[in-house]
Amino acid sequence: MEEKQAANPGAALTAGDIEQVAGGDGTCTTTLTVSSNEIGFSTTANSVGDALINTYDGVVDATSHVIETVAKSF
């Protein structure tokens, strides 16, 4: 099989080139789903980091709610 050489191997890619290779419209989201013992949630964000931050914030909020509920019961 014959190898094809790029027309200009050192040239920067254009946005159109990247879009064609990516096969998308330039937007991408990440969905993170966490579940355990019949409890679960899912979050969608623009990046993996944002999804993890949202997940962490959700766990902190849920934990805080439980602590507050237990504290008020005494």
DSSP file (Angstrom, degrees, kcal/mol; ACC not computed):
  #  RESIDUE AA STRUCTURE BP1 BP2  ACC     N-H-->O    O-->H-N    N-H-->O    O-->H-N    TCO  KAPPA ALPHA  PHI   PSI    X-CA   Y-CA   Z-CA
    1    1 A M              0   0    0      0, 0.0     2,-0.4     0, 0.0     0, 0.0   0.000 360.0 360.0 360.0 137.7    0.0    0.0    0.0
    2    2 A E        -     0   0    0      1,-0.0     2,-0.3     0, 0.0     0, 0.0  -0.676 360.0-132.3 -88.0 131.8    1.3    3.4   -0.9
    3    3 A E        -     0   0    0     -2,-0.4     2,-0.4     1,-0.0    -1,-0.0  -0.642  17.4-138.5 -82.5 139.0    1.7    6.1    1.8
    4    4 A K        -     0   0    0     -2,-0.3     2,-0.3     0, 0.0    -1,-0.0  -0.824  11.7-138.3 -98.6 136.0    0.3    9.5    1.0
    5    5 A Q        -     0   0    0     -2,-0.4     2,-0.1     1,-0.1     3,-0.0  -0.706  24.2-110.0 -90.5 142.0    2.3   12.6    2.0
    6    6 A A        -     0   0    0     -2,-0.3    -1,-0.1     1,-0.1     0, 0.0  -0.410  22.6-125.5 -67.9 147.5    0.5   15.6    3.4
    7    7 A A  S    S+     0   0    0      1,-0.3    -1,-0.1    -2,-0.1    -2,-0.0   0.898 101.9   5.4 -62.3 -41.5    0.4   18.6    1.1
    8    8 A N  S >  S-     0   0    0      1,-0.1     3,-1.9     3,-0.1    -1,-0.3  -0.696  71.6-173.8-144.2  85.3    1.9   20.8    3.8
    9    9 A P  T 3  S+     0   0    0      0, 0.0    -1,-0.1     0, 0.0    -2,-0.1   0.685  82.5  49.4 -62.5 -20.2    2.9   18.8    6.9
   10   10 A G  T 3  S+     0   0    0      2,-0.1     2,-0.1     0, 0.0     0, 0.0   0.454  84.2 114.3 -97.0  -0.3    3.9   21.8    9.0
   11   11 A A    <   -     0   0    0     -3,-1.9     2,-0.1     1,-0.1    -3,-0.1  -0.419  69.8-113.6 -75.8 144.9    0.7   23.9    8.4
   12   12 A A        -     0   0    0     -2,-0.1     2,-0.2     1,-0.1    -1,-0.1  -0.436  34.2-108.2 -72.4 149.0   -1.6   24.6   11.3
   13   13 A L        -     0   0    0     -2,-0.1     2,-0.2     1,-0.1    -1,-0.1  -0.546  29.0-133.9 -78.0 143.1   -5.1   23.1   11.1
   14   14 A T     >  -     0   0    0     -2,-0.2     4,-2.2     1,-0.1     5,-0.2  -0.475  26.5-106.5 -87.7 166.5   -8.0   25.4   10.4
   15   15 A A  H  > S+     0   0    0      1,-0.2     4,-2.5     2,-0.2     5,-0.2   0.877 123.1  54.0 -60.1 -37.2  -11.3   25.3   12.4
   16   16 A G  H  > S+     0   0    0      2,-0.2     4,-2.1     1,-0.2    -1,-0.2   0.886 107.0  50.5 -64.1 -40.0  -12.9   23.7    9.4
   17   17 A D  H  > S+     0   0    0      2,-0.2     4,-2.1     1,-0.2    -2,-0.2   0.928 112.2  46.9 -62.7 -45.1  -10.2   20.9    9.3
   18   18 A I  H  X S+     0   0    0     -4,-2.2     4,-2.9     1,-0.2     5,-0.2   0.908 111.6  50.7 -64.5 -42.6  -10.7   20.2   13.0
   19   19 A E  H  X>S+     0   0    0     -4,-2.5     4,-2.1     1,-0.2     5,-0.8   0.894 109.6  51.2 -62.3 -40.1  -14.5   20.1   12.6
   20   20 A Q  H  <5S+     0   0    0     -4,-2.1    -1,-0.2     2,-0.2    -2,-0.2   0.910 114.2  42.9 -65.1 -41.5  -14.2   17.7    9.7
   21   21 A V  H  <5S+     0   0    0     -4,-2.1    -2,-0.2     1,-0.2    -1,-0.2   0.904 115.6  48.8 -70.2 -41.6  -12.0   15.3   11.7
   22   22 A A  H  <5S-     0   0    0     -4,-2.9    -2,-0.2    -5,-0.2    -1,-0.2   0.799  96.1-143.3 -70.5 -28.7  -14.0   15.6   14.9
   23   23 A G  T  <5 +     0   0    0     -4,-2.1     2,-0.2     1,-0.3    -3,-0.2   0.718  63.3  95.5  74.6  19.8  -17.3   15.0   13.0
   24   24 A G  S   <S-     0   0    0     -5,-0.8    -1,-0.3     4,-0.0    -2,-0.1  -0.609  87.4-101.3-129.9-170.3  -19.2   17.4   15.2
   25   25 A D        -     0   0    0      2,-0.3     3,-0.1    -2,-0.2    -6,-0.1   0.243  68.9 -93.4-101.0  12.3  -20.4   21.0   15.4
   26   26 A G  S    S+     0   0    0      1,-0.3     2,-0.4    -7,-0.1    -7,-0.0   0.351  96.9 103.4  94.5  -6.7  -17.6   22.2   17.7
   27   27 A T        +     0   0    0      2,-0.0    -2,-0.3     0, 0.0     2,-0.3  -0.864  42.9 175.1-109.7 146.7  -19.6   21.6   20.9
   28   28 A C        -     0   0    0     -2,-0.4     2,-0.3    18,-0.1    -4,-0.0  -0.985   8.3-167.4-150.0 136.0  -19.1   18.8   23.3
   29   29 A T        -     0   0    0     -2,-0.3     2,-0.4     2,-0.0    17,-0.2  -0.882  12.5-140.8-123.0 158.4  -20.5   17.9   26.6
   30   30 A T  E     -A   45   0A   0     15,-3.1    15,-2.6    -2,-0.3     2,-0.5  -0.962  10.2-158.9-118.3 133.0  -19.6   15.4   29.3
   31   31 A T  E     -A   44   0A   0     -2,-0.4     2,-0.5    13,-0.2    13,-0.2  -0.958   5.1-167.7-114.2 129.0  -22.1   13.4   31.2
   32   32 A L  E     -A   43   0A   0     11,-2.9    11,-2.4    -2,-0.5     2,-0.5  -0.969   2.6-169.7-117.3 125.1  -21.1   11.8   34.6
   33   33 A T  E     -A   42   0A   0     -2,-0.5     2,-0.4     9,-0.2     9,-0.2  -0.963   4.2-178.0-118.2 128.2  -23.4    9.3   36.2
   34   34 A V  E     +A   41   0A   0      7,-2.6     7,-2.5    -2,-0.5     2,-0.3  -0.987   9.3 164.0-125.5 132.2  -22.9    8.1   39.7
   35   35 A S  E     +A   40   0A   0     -2,-0.4     2,-0.3     5,-0.3     5,-0.3  -0.998   7.3 163.1-149.1 148.8  -25.0    5.4   41.5
   36   36 A S  E >   -A   39   0A   0      3,-3.0     3,-2.0    -2,-0.3    -2,-0.0  -0.910  69.1  -1.9-162.6 134.7  -24.8    3.2   44.5
   37   37 A N  T 3  S-     0   0    0     -2,-0.3     3,-0.1     1,-0.3     0, 0.0   0.890 129.5 -50.9  49.5  50.0  -27.4    1.2   46.5
   38   38 A E  T 3  S+     0   0    0      1,-0.2     2,-0.5     0, 0.0    -1,-0.3   0.540 118.5 108.5  68.4   8.5  -30.4    2.4   44.4
   39   39 A I  E <   +A   36   0A   0     -3,-2.0    -3,-3.0     2,-0.0     2,-0.3  -0.964  42.5 147.2-114.3 131.3  -29.4    6.1   44.7
   40   40 A G  E     -A   35   0A   0     -2,-0.5     2,-0.3    -5,-0.3    -5,-0.3  -0.991  23.2-173.5-157.2 163.2  -28.0    7.8   41.7
   41   41 A F  E     -A   34   0A   0     -7,-2.5    -7,-2.6    -2,-0.3     2,-0.4  -0.973  11.1-148.0-153.8 165.2  -27.6   11.0   39.8
   42   42 A S  E     -A   33   0A   0     -2,-0.3     2,-0.4    -9,-0.2    -9,-0.2  -0.995   9.7-170.1-138.8 141.4  -26.3   12.3   36.6
   43   43 A T  E     -A   32   0A   0    -11,-2.4   -11,-2.9    -2,-0.4     2,-0.4  -0.990   7.5-155.7-134.1 143.9  -24.8   15.6   35.6
   44   44 A T  E     +A   31   0A   0     -2,-0.4     2,-0.3   -13,-0.2   -13,-0.2  -0.971  23.4 159.6-120.6 133.2  -23.9   17.1   32.2
   45   45 A A  E     -A   30   0A   0    -15,-2.6   -15,-3.1    -2,-0.4     6,-0.0  -0.856  51.8-102.4-143.6 175.5  -21.2   19.8   31.8
   46   46 A N  S    S+     0   0    0     -2,-0.3     2,-0.3   -17,-0.2   -18,-0.1   0.640 101.7  16.9 -79.7 -15.0  -19.0   21.3   29.2
   47   47 A S  S  > S-     0   0    0    -17,-0.2     4,-2.1     1,-0.1   -17,-0.2  -0.964  78.3-108.9-150.3 165.8  -15.9   19.5   30.4
   48   48 A V  H  > S+     0   0    0     -2,-0.3     4,-2.4     1,-0.2     5,-0.2   0.901 118.9  54.1 -63.2 -40.9  -14.9   16.5   32.6
   49   49 A G  H  > S+     0   0    0      1,-0.2     4,-2.4     2,-0.2    -1,-0.2   0.919 108.6  47.8 -59.9 -45.1  -13.6   18.9   35.2
   50   50 A D  H  > S+     0   0    0      1,-0.2     4,-2.6     2,-0.2    -1,-0.2   0.886 110.7  52.2 -63.6 -38.5  -16.9   20.8   35.4
   51   51 A A  H  X S+     0   0    0     -4,-2.1     4,-2.2     2,-0.2    -2,-0.2   0.908 110.8  47.2 -64.6 -41.5  -18.8   17.5   35.7
   52   52 A L  H  X S+     0   0    0     -4,-2.4     4,-2.7     2,-0.2    -2,-0.2   0.897 111.8  50.4 -66.6 -39.8  -16.6   16.4   38.6
   53   53 A I  H  X S+     0   0    0     -4,-2.4     4,-2.8     2,-0.2    -2,-0.2   0.927 111.1  48.7 -62.5 -45.2  -17.0   19.7   40.3
   54   54 A N  H  X S+     0   0    0     -4,-2.6     4,-2.1     2,-0.2    -2,-0.2   0.899 112.2  49.3 -61.0 -40.9  -20.8   19.5   39.9
   55   55 A T  H  X S+     0   0    0     -4,-2.2     4,-2.3     2,-0.2    -2,-0.2   0.932 111.7  47.8 -64.0 -46.6  -20.7   16.0   41.3
   56   56 A Y  H  X S+     0   0    0     -4,-2.7     4,-2.6     1,-0.2    -2,-0.2   0.931 111.5  50.3 -59.9 -46.9  -18.6   17.0   44.3
   57   57 A D  H  X S+     0   0    0     -4,-2.8     4,-2.5     1,-0.2    -1,-0.2   0.885 110.2  51.2 -60.1 -39.0  -20.9   19.9   45.0
   58   58 A G  H  X S+     0   0    0     -4,-2.1     4,-2.4     2,-0.2    -1,-0.2   0.903 110.1  48.0 -65.1 -41.6  -23.9   17.7   44.8
   59   59 A V  H  X S+     0   0    0     -4,-2.3     4,-2.5     2,-0.2    -2,-0.2   0.909 112.2  49.6 -65.7 -41.7  -22.4   15.2   47.3
   60   60 A V  H  X S+     0   0    0     -4,-2.6     4,-2.6     2,-0.2    -2,-0.2   0.923 111.7  48.9 -62.5 -44.4  -21.5   18.0   49.7
   61   61 A D  H  X S+     0   0    0     -4,-2.5     4,-2.2     2,-0.2    -2,-0.2   0.913 112.5  47.8 -61.5 -43.4  -25.0   19.4   49.5
   62   62 A A  H  X S+     0   0    0     -4,-2.4     4,-2.1     2,-0.2    -2,-0.2   0.917 113.0  47.8 -65.1 -43.2  -26.6   16.0   50.1
   63   63 A T  H  X S+     0   0    0     -4,-2.5     4,-2.6     1,-0.2    -2,-0.2   0.915 111.2  50.9 -63.1 -43.6  -24.3   15.3   53.1
   64   64 A S  H  X S+     0   0    0     -4,-2.6     4,-2.6     1,-0.2    -1,-0.2   0.895 108.9  52.0 -60.7 -41.1  -25.0   18.7   54.5
   65   65 A H  H  X S+     0   0    0     -4,-2.2     4,-2.5     2,-0.2    -1,-0.2   0.915 110.4  47.8 -62.5 -43.9  -28.7   18.2   54.2
   66   66 A V  H  X S+     0   0    0     -4,-2.1     4,-2.5     2,-0.2     5,-0.2   0.937 112.6  48.4 -63.9 -46.6  -28.5   14.8   56.1
   67   67 A I  H  X S+     0   0    0     -4,-2.6     4,-2.6     1,-0.2    -2,-0.2   0.916 113.1  47.9 -59.4 -44.1  -26.3   16.3   58.9
   68   68 A E  H  X S+     0   0    0     -4,-2.6     4,-2.1     2,-0.2    -1,-0.2   0.904 111.6  50.0 -64.6 -41.7  -28.7   19.2   59.3
   69   69 A T  H  X S+     0   0    0     -4,-2.5     4,-0.8     2,-0.2    -2,-0.2   0.913 113.4  45.4 -63.3 -43.2  -31.8   16.9   59.3
   70   70 A V  H >< S+     0   0    0     -4,-2.5     3,-0.6     1,-0.2     4,-0.4   0.916 112.2  51.7 -66.6 -43.2  -30.2   14.7   62.0
   71   71 A A  H >< S+     0   0    0     -4,-2.6     3,-0.9     1,-0.2    -2,-0.2   0.870 108.5  51.1 -62.3 -37.6  -29.1   17.7   64.1
   72   72 A K  H 3< S+     0   0    0     -4,-2.1    -1,-0.2     1,-0.2    -2,-0.2   0.697  98.5  67.7 -73.3 -18.8  -32.6   19.2   64.0
   73   73 A S  T <<        0   0    0     -4,-0.8    -1,-0.2    -3,-0.6    -2,-0.2   0.642 360.0 360.0 -77.8 -12.4  -34.1   15.9   65.2
   74   74 A F    <         0   0    0     -3,-0.9    -1,-0.2    -4,-0.4    -2,-0.2   0.448 360.0 360.0 -91.0 360.0  -32.4   16.1   68.6
